[in-house]
Amino acid sequence: MNIADILIHIHPELDENERAGVTRKLESCEGVDCAEFNHHAHPHALIVKYDPDAIEGMQILQMVRQYDAKAAMAGL
């Protein structure tokens, strides 16, 4: 399995339940190893570790956009 990381910027005011929903949704997808926020230092930054052979970064971003339509991806 290959591992890649992406950083997705989301609105910093997304509430705790919405953040939990984002991480649960992503972590339930085949190919996503881990999705987590750094709640204290960077509440707007979502880091996702995934297998690019199983799922594409744009697919992940589209799932996050269900919670924040203006979410934007940056590579790591």
Sequence and secondary structure as in RCSB ss.txt:
>XXXX:A:sequence
MNIADILIHIHPELDENERAGVTRKLESCEGVDCAEFNHHAHPHALIVKYDPDAIEGMQILQMVRQYDAKAAMAG
L
>XXXX:A:secstr
   EEEEEE  TT  HHHHHHHHHHHHTSTTEEEEEEETTTEEEEEEEEE TTTS HHHHHHHHTTT TT EEEE
 
